[in-house]
Structure formats: C-alpha cells, structure tokens
Amino acid sequence: MSFSTKSQMNSNERLREMNTHESCRNTKTVYLHYINCLDLMLCGEGFGRIGRLVTRVALQRDDIEIVGINDPNIDAKYMIYMFKYDSVHGRWKHQHELSLKDEKTILFGDHPVRIFDSRDPAYIPWQEVDAEFVVEASGNMTDHARAALHMQYGARKVVITAPSSDAPMFVVGVNEKEYTPDLKVVSNASCAINCLAPLAKVIHEKFGIVEGLMTTVHSITAFQKAVDAPCQKDWRVGRAAGRNIIPSSNTARNDVKLALSGVGKVLPALEGKLTGMAFCIPTVDVSVVDLTVRLEKQATYDEIKNAIKTESEGSLKGILGYTDDDVVSTDFLGDNRSSIFDAKAGIALNDNFVKLVSWYDNEWAYR
C-alpha cells in the first residue's frame, strides 16, 4: 500500500500530535500512528488478510484516502468480493460501497482506486497515483533492501507489516517516539510483538526482567493447510489446521526467534533476555501471549496487576488494556488494542517468578 500526505506537518509534529489525539491511539497500523490525524492518500502492496484489513481500517477514517493497490494474484473484481465478504470480521457494512469501474480501477464510493498487478516492487508505478507511503503487506519483502524497491518508481517511504531482520522496528506505546523523518523503510513488527512489548515494557520498568520465556497461542493463519499437505519449510505446519494444535518446529522456531528479536529492537534493555515459541490452534482469530519472567525486584501478583492497570489507564491507554472479567478469546474479536492483560489468567510462583497472560486480535489489533 502507499499513500501521500496532504498536510505539510513534519514527522516530529506528527509524533507530538500522537500523544494528544486519543482517537489516533486506537488506529491499527503503526504507520498510521507515525502520520496520525492527517489527510492521507494510501495504497497497498498485497491484498491478502493484512492488506484487506488495513484497507478496512483506513476506510473508517476520514483523514485517509486510498489511491492504489498492487496484487499480482487477484484481479479487481475478485478484490471487491474478498473485501466485501470476510468470514472472520463479517460483511463490509460501512460507507464507501465498492464497485468495479474497469479492470484497473475500483470505486470506493465515488473515489477511484488504481489497481496494479506487478510481481516486482521495483516496477510498480506508484508515481502515477502520487504515492508517498507504501504499506508492504505482501509478506515477501520484509528486509530493508527489497522493501526499498518500492521507492524506485515513486514511493517515498515504506512500512513493512511484519518483523524485519534489518529495517528499524517500531511498536506504538513502546518506542515510536524514536522515529525520525530520515527513516525511509520501517517495520511495525508482528502482532505478537505488539502484544508482548507494551506488557514487557511495564514489567521491566517497574520490576526489572532478569529473563523470560514467551509462548504465543496463535489462531490459524493463511499459510496453514486445511488438510494434511506438503510444507517443506515446516512439516508440522503441513498438518490439518482445523484438527490439530501445532507447536513450532525447530525451523519455524527460527521465525519465532526473528519475531522475538523485535523485542530487543524496540526494548534494547531486554536484548537476549527473552525467547519463545508458538502453538497454532484451530480458532480463526484472536491469540494470546503467555509471558513467564523472573523479576529483579520482588513483587506480589497484586502489585504487578496494579502496575499494569495504572499504565493501561494512563500512558498506554488504548494500547495496553486490562481486564479482570472471566473472558475467552472471542471476547476480543475486533478489539483494536495491541494487548489486553488478563488479570485472572496469570499466576505467581513466588515474588520473583510470575506468568502473565495477555490477549490480542492477531488480525485487527496492531494493523
């Protein structure tokens, strides 16, 4: 996706604005936070799960204008169908009804959106739609060099909607104030890191984290199989998603480690102190992070809960949530907070060793 700003507000002013506009704290994509509360023109690279949900979010804001979408795998007519009907988040019922103008143009209401079908990001003519920012949501261009190819034909900045091995990484509520206008390619990490990092930030700042393990219990993704089928990268992931709880294998765990490296990037004080794994489970959306840590300072579980609750009502309001209700996963479907701490689900072994549980809508929350 790409977009260009209609405002001349610089990036530092945008970041200052982010601290005062509560509505912008509830946006789902980190790039929207960087440029919050502006009039924008937005395009997308990739119209899969993430690309479509980014578009849904953007269309519910008055200050964003979508101008282009690139996806070589589906045509404009199929894009409209996939956007309008969603098995998880329901049928599109907001304003901006979609229709087909021609094979290269979709109308969002009466606003035309240009459709591209290039397989090479270096040759997508973003300049034709005056694209300033590209949201790289294909899942394929996650390193800095490949994501930067979007800038060869008009895009001026790129945001990767996945962890990156070498692009600067930002998590709203954790390190977004470190963003500077000279950064051309950035990553907004992963859904799991957007859940984990705000929680880890509070715990480390209040009590200190010596070391810890993270497990994410993750809903089905588009990369899994409906029935047993070949998957060379990870044999376990090739097993039927709807009938199995699937732990990450050694190969997949490398991907988890890459995702977890984002914690060290956005919270340097925790570099090398956390690692983890994932379980894929047969639910369609909403996942949960289990963070088990050893603390530097002694603290009762009630003291830990109070610290998290205070931050959820203060500096991290709209980003980190808190609940002591008897909740289950579907209660968080469509919740736009990055992380919702479940006070009743955690447990302490002693005053230095504790398990913390936090929910997140892995499709909607951080996008």
Secondary structure, DSSP 8 states (H G I E B T S, - for coil): -EE-BSS---HHHHHHHHTT-HHHHT-S-HHHHHTTTS-EEEEEE--SHHHHHHHHHHHT-TTEEEEEEE-SSS-HHHHHHHHH--TTT----SSS-EEEEETTEEEETTEEEEEE--SSGGG--GGGGT--EEEE-SSS--SHHHHGGGGGGT--EEEESS--SSS-B--TTTTGGG--TT--EEE---HHHHHHHHHHHHHHHHH-EEEEEEEEEE---TTSBSSS---SS-GGGGSBGGG--EE--HHHHHHHHHHHHHHHHH-GGGTTTEEEEEEE-S-SS-EEEEEEEEESS---HHHHHHHHHHHHTTTTTTTEEEE-S---GGGGTT---SEEEETTT-EEEETTEEEEEEEE-TTTS--
